[in-house]
Structure formats: structure tokens, C-alpha cells
């Protein structure tokens, strides 16, 4: 096989893979739209557009959704203190604040922005919080039945 034919074959394979990826992304976008069209947020929740909507398959045919309201930049640097061993506290240093900013960027990169939907390869990759009330809404969706099986706000600490 000559060089030109090999390049053409490789290009065709790559285009085929790209179109498969695009088709998968299109199916995910359609599934997210289907879920979001019928979801009824719990009492106390914000508007759907206020949440970053994160999805992954929990198992075959079951989608887990974690909707999070992103933390505003003004809230991130508010009242940062370090607890000391004697139960007193001190303000965060500039270096500690920089570390917090780096951590927050990583969190931001790991979830959908407000008003957007994003798919993850695994349920284990989904960001979540341990409390926060309706700042987080969790759901499960049955693809075969085309219905939300469970939905609820997070607890409060």
C-alpha cells in the first residue's frame, strides 16, 4: 500500500471516530434535554437555569443527575479563617488564599456552569456537596421508562 493510500485510510478512520463521538454527544444532549424538559424541581429549589446540571450513567439505563448552584466569586474569599489548636482562629494568609483559589478553579473545571448540562464518564466523577440544602438537587432518571425516579434537595448540616 502506498503512502497516499495509508494516509487516506487513516484519515477516514479518524473521521469515523470523530463522527461516532459526535453522535454520542448528540445522544447525551438529547437525553439531558429530555430529562430537563420533564424535571419538576423540589420546593425550595432555585430555577433550573441557576444550576449547573451534571450527568452520568449510574448503571445501564439509569442516569444520575447532580444539579449544583455554582459558588459566586464574591463568596469564595469571604471570611476565610484558619482554626488553631487552641480553638482560636486567624485570617487566612495570601498563600492560603491562593491555594483556595487553585482548589476552586479545579472544582469549577469539574462541573457544569450555571445554565449548562455536562456529561461525565462515571457517576464517581460527579461533584457533590455534603449539605447545602437546595444548592444541590440530586435525581435519578430511568431511560427506558422516560421518567424521573427520584429527585430531592440535599440535607442541611
Buried (B, 14 or more C-beta within 10 A) or exposed (E): EEEEEEEEEEEEEEEEEEEEEEEEEEEBEEBBEBBBEEBEBEEEBBEBEBBBBBBBBBEEEBBBBBBBBBBEEEEBEEEEEEEEEEEEEEEBEEEBBEEBEEEBEEBBEEBBEBEEBBBBEEBEEBBEBEEBBBBBBBBBBEBEEEEBEEBEBBEEE
